[in-house]
Amino acid sequence: MWRESVKRRLHNLDRQEWLSMAHLYAKRGNELPQSKLDPDRVARIRNDYVKNSRTNGAPALARREGLHVRTIEKVLNRETWCHV
């Protein structure tokens, strides 16, 4: 329902206004079809890194979780999943 009001608001914006606000309406996390993570798993990855894996680093955590090292690094640096 709120997406309809967003569409109406976006429809009345010029290009520059839309570009400045596009990040507000972008899909995130579980809304993306290719997502391999969910909020619970992201929280667990961050907690495990703080508690256990600082000595082993992201590669060990990536192997354990079955994800690419860069995916783990982005989660830990809040480049992705920053809304969690």
PyMOL commands that place a pseudoatom at each C-alpha (Angstrom):
pseudoatom trace, name=CA, resn=MET, resi=1, chain=A, elem=C, hetatm=0, pos=[0.000, 0.000, 0.000]
pseudoatom trace, name=CA, resn=TRP, resi=2, chain=A, elem=C, hetatm=0, pos=[2.765, 2.456, 0.834]
pseudoatom trace, name=CA, resn=ARG, resi=3, chain=A, elem=C, hetatm=0, pos=[4.467, 1.585, -2.476]
pseudoatom trace, name=CA, resn=GLU, resi=4, chain=A, elem=C, hetatm=0, pos=[1.542, 3.164, -4.330]
pseudoatom trace, name=CA, resn=SER, resi=5, chain=A, elem=C, hetatm=0, pos=[2.079, 6.468, -2.549]
pseudoatom trace, name=CA, resn=VAL, resi=6, chain=A, elem=C, hetatm=0, pos=[5.806, 6.174, -3.242]
pseudoatom trace, name=CA, resn=LYS, resi=7, chain=A, elem=C, hetatm=0, pos=[5.088, 5.607, -6.928]
pseudoatom trace, name=CA, resn=ARG, resi=8, chain=A, elem=C, hetatm=0, pos=[2.888, 8.676, -7.008]
pseudoatom trace, name=CA, resn=ARG, resi=9, chain=A, elem=C, hetatm=0, pos=[5.533, 10.788, -5.313]
pseudoatom trace, name=CA, resn=LEU, resi=10, chain=A, elem=C, hetatm=0, pos=[8.291, 9.459, -7.581]
pseudoatom trace, name=CA, resn=HIS, resi=11, chain=A, elem=C, hetatm=0, pos=[6.171, 10.080, -10.645]
pseudoatom trace, name=CA, resn=ASN, resi=12, chain=A, elem=C, hetatm=0, pos=[6.010, 13.804, -9.864]
pseudoatom trace, name=CA, resn=LEU, resi=13, chain=A, elem=C, hetatm=0, pos=[9.761, 14.254, -9.342]
pseudoatom trace, name=CA, resn=ASP, resi=14, chain=A, elem=C, hetatm=0, pos=[12.159, 15.527, -11.951]
pseudoatom trace, name=CA, resn=ARG, resi=15, chain=A, elem=C, hetatm=0, pos=[15.263, 13.451, -12.715]
pseudoatom trace, name=CA, resn=GLN, resi=16, chain=A, elem=C, hetatm=0, pos=[17.611, 15.269, -10.335]
pseudoatom trace, name=CA, resn=GLU, resi=17, chain=A, elem=C, hetatm=0, pos=[15.197, 14.957, -7.416]
pseudoatom trace, name=CA, resn=TRP, resi=18, chain=A, elem=C, hetatm=0, pos=[14.635, 11.282, -8.177]
pseudoatom trace, name=CA, resn=LEU, resi=19, chain=A, elem=C, hetatm=0, pos=[18.369, 10.557, -8.315]
pseudoatom trace, name=CA, resn=SER, resi=20, chain=A, elem=C, hetatm=0, pos=[18.925, 12.272, -5.001]
pseudoatom trace, name=CA, resn=MET, resi=21, chain=A, elem=C, hetatm=0, pos=[16.199, 10.162, -3.344]
pseudoatom trace, name=CA, resn=ALA, resi=22, chain=A, elem=C, hetatm=0, pos=[16.489, 6.845, -5.216]
pseudoatom trace, name=CA, resn=HIS, resi=23, chain=A, elem=C, hetatm=0, pos=[18.467, 5.149, -2.425]
pseudoatom trace, name=CA, resn=LEU, resi=24, chain=A, elem=C, hetatm=0, pos=[15.524, 5.644, -0.069]
pseudoatom trace, name=CA, resn=TYR, resi=25, chain=A, elem=C, hetatm=0, pos=[13.284, 3.453, -2.199]
pseudoatom trace, name=CA, resn=ALA, resi=26, chain=A, elem=C, hetatm=0, pos=[15.771, 0.769, -3.228]
pseudoatom trace, name=CA, resn=LYS, resi=27, chain=A, elem=C, hetatm=0, pos=[15.127, -2.813, -2.199]
pseudoatom trace, name=CA, resn=ARG, resi=28, chain=A, elem=C, hetatm=0, pos=[17.285, -4.160, 0.613]
pseudoatom trace, name=CA, resn=GLY, resi=29, chain=A, elem=C, hetatm=0, pos=[18.109, -7.437, 2.278]
pseudoatom trace, name=CA, resn=ASN, resi=30, chain=A, elem=C, hetatm=0, pos=[15.394, -10.065, 1.955]
pseudoatom trace, name=CA, resn=GLU, resi=31, chain=A, elem=C, hetatm=0, pos=[13.527, -8.012, -0.661]
pseudoatom trace, name=CA, resn=LEU, resi=32, chain=A, elem=C, hetatm=0, pos=[16.264, -8.886, -3.164]
pseudoatom trace, name=CA, resn=PRO, resi=33, chain=A, elem=C, hetatm=0, pos=[15.737, -12.217, -4.957]
pseudoatom trace, name=CA, resn=GLN, resi=34, chain=A, elem=C, hetatm=0, pos=[19.453, -13.118, -4.998]
pseudoatom trace, name=CA, resn=SER, resi=35, chain=A, elem=C, hetatm=0, pos=[19.959, -12.611, -1.262]
pseudoatom trace, name=CA, resn=LYS, resi=36, chain=A, elem=C, hetatm=0, pos=[21.867, -15.400, 0.480]
pseudoatom trace, name=CA, resn=LEU, resi=37, chain=A, elem=C, hetatm=0, pos=[21.474, -13.860, 3.927]
pseudoatom trace, name=CA, resn=ASP, resi=38, chain=A, elem=C, hetatm=0, pos=[18.717, -12.891, 6.296]
pseudoatom trace, name=CA, resn=PRO, resi=39, chain=A, elem=C, hetatm=0, pos=[18.822, -10.499, 9.276]
pseudoatom trace, name=CA, resn=ASP, resi=40, chain=A, elem=C, hetatm=0, pos=[19.338, -13.304, 11.803]
pseudoatom trace, name=CA, resn=ARG, resi=41, chain=A, elem=C, hetatm=0, pos=[22.280, -14.729, 9.892]
pseudoatom trace, name=CA, resn=VAL, resi=42, chain=A, elem=C, hetatm=0, pos=[23.844, -11.262, 9.496]
pseudoatom trace, name=CA, resn=ALA, resi=43, chain=A, elem=C, hetatm=0, pos=[23.587, -10.657, 13.243]
pseudoatom trace, name=CA, resn=ARG, resi=44, chain=A, elem=C, hetatm=0, pos=[25.125, -14.069, 13.937]
pseudoatom trace, name=CA, resn=ILE, resi=45, chain=A, elem=C, hetatm=0, pos=[28.026, -13.368, 11.539]
pseudoatom trace, name=CA, resn=ARG, resi=46, chain=A, elem=C, hetatm=0, pos=[28.775, -10.047, 13.223]
pseudoatom trace, name=CA, resn=ASN, resi=47, chain=A, elem=C, hetatm=0, pos=[28.548, -11.538, 16.720]
pseudoatom trace, name=CA, resn=ASP, resi=48, chain=A, elem=C, hetatm=0, pos=[30.738, -14.522, 15.812]
pseudoatom trace, name=CA, resn=TYR, resi=49, chain=A, elem=C, hetatm=0, pos=[33.357, -12.223, 14.350]
pseudoatom trace, name=CA, resn=VAL, resi=50, chain=A, elem=C, hetatm=0, pos=[33.483, -10.103, 17.480]
pseudoatom trace, name=CA, resn=LYS, resi=51, chain=A, elem=C, hetatm=0, pos=[33.540, -13.081, 19.844]
pseudoatom trace, name=CA, resn=ASN, resi=52, chain=A, elem=C, hetatm=0, pos=[35.642, -15.704, 18.068]
pseudoatom trace, name=CA, resn=SER, resi=53, chain=A, elem=C, hetatm=0, pos=[36.957, -14.978, 14.627]
pseudoatom trace, name=CA, resn=ARG, resi=54, chain=A, elem=C, hetatm=0, pos=[39.082, -11.869, 15.006]
pseudoatom trace, name=CA, resn=THR, resi=55, chain=A, elem=C, hetatm=0, pos=[42.124, -14.111, 15.220]
pseudoatom trace, name=CA, resn=ASN, resi=56, chain=A, elem=C, hetatm=0, pos=[41.115, -16.139, 12.152]
pseudoatom trace, name=CA, resn=GLY, resi=57, chain=A, elem=C, hetatm=0, pos=[39.489, -13.274, 10.274]
pseudoatom trace, name=CA, resn=ALA, resi=58, chain=A, elem=C, hetatm=0, pos=[36.902, -13.187, 7.555]
pseudoatom trace, name=CA, resn=PRO, resi=59, chain=A, elem=C, hetatm=0, pos=[38.259, -16.141, 5.493]
pseudoatom trace, name=CA, resn=ALA, resi=60, chain=A, elem=C, hetatm=0, pos=[37.579, -18.641, 8.279]
pseudoatom trace, name=CA, resn=LEU, resi=61, chain=A, elem=C, hetatm=0, pos=[34.144, -17.164, 8.880]
pseudoatom trace, name=CA, resn=ALA, resi=62, chain=A, elem=C, hetatm=0, pos=[33.392, -17.285, 5.144]
pseudoatom trace, name=CA, resn=ARG, resi=63, chain=A, elem=C, hetatm=0, pos=[34.356, -20.954, 4.917]
pseudoatom trace, name=CA, resn=ARG, resi=64, chain=A, elem=C, hetatm=0, pos=[32.198, -21.814, 7.910]
pseudoatom trace, name=CA, resn=GLU, resi=65, chain=A, elem=C, hetatm=0, pos=[29.189, -19.892, 6.574]
pseudoatom trace, name=CA, resn=GLY, resi=66, chain=A, elem=C, hetatm=0, pos=[29.641, -21.070, 2.971]
pseudoatom trace, name=CA, resn=LEU, resi=67, chain=A, elem=C, hetatm=0, pos=[29.917, -17.527, 1.602]
pseudoatom trace, name=CA, resn=HIS, resi=68, chain=A, elem=C, hetatm=0, pos=[32.516, -15.552, -0.319]
pseudoatom trace, name=CA, resn=VAL, resi=69, chain=A, elem=C, hetatm=0, pos=[35.097, -13.710, 1.764]
pseudoatom trace, name=CA, resn=ARG, resi=70, chain=A, elem=C, hetatm=0, pos=[34.125, -10.365, 0.238]
pseudoatom trace, name=CA, resn=THR, resi=71, chain=A, elem=C, hetatm=0, pos=[30.496, -10.946, 1.229]
pseudoatom trace, name=CA, resn=ILE, resi=72, chain=A, elem=C, hetatm=0, pos=[31.567, -11.406, 4.847]
pseudoatom trace, name=CA, resn=GLU, resi=73, chain=A, elem=C, hetatm=0, pos=[33.826, -8.342, 4.680]
pseudoatom trace, name=CA, resn=LYS, resi=74, chain=A, elem=C, hetatm=0, pos=[30.991, -6.190, 3.335]
pseudoatom trace, name=CA, resn=VAL, resi=75, chain=A, elem=C, hetatm=0, pos=[28.653, -7.367, 6.098]
pseudoatom trace, name=CA, resn=LEU, resi=76, chain=A, elem=C, hetatm=0, pos=[31.262, -6.692, 8.778]
pseudoatom trace, name=CA, resn=ASN, resi=77, chain=A, elem=C, hetatm=0, pos=[32.107, -3.229, 7.392]
pseudoatom trace, name=CA, resn=ARG, resi=78, chain=A, elem=C, hetatm=0, pos=[28.385, -2.436, 6.988]
pseudoatom trace, name=CA, resn=GLU, resi=79, chain=A, elem=C, hetatm=0, pos=[28.739, -1.833, 3.248]
pseudoatom trace, name=CA, resn=THR, resi=80, chain=A, elem=C, hetatm=0, pos=[25.806, -4.203, 2.886]
pseudoatom trace, name=CA, resn=TRP, resi=81, chain=A, elem=C, hetatm=0, pos=[23.103, -5.052, 5.383]
pseudoatom trace, name=CA, resn=CYS, resi=82, chain=A, elem=C, hetatm=0, pos=[23.716, -1.736, 7.148]
pseudoatom trace, name=CA, resn=HIS, resi=83, chain=A, elem=C, hetatm=0, pos=[20.004, -1.535, 7.981]
pseudoatom trace, name=CA, resn=VAL, resi=84, chain=A, elem=C, hetatm=0, pos=[20.359, -4.538, 10.330]
for i in range(1, 84): cmd.bond("trace and resi %d" % i, "trace and resi %d" % (i + 1))
show_as sticks, trace
zoom trace
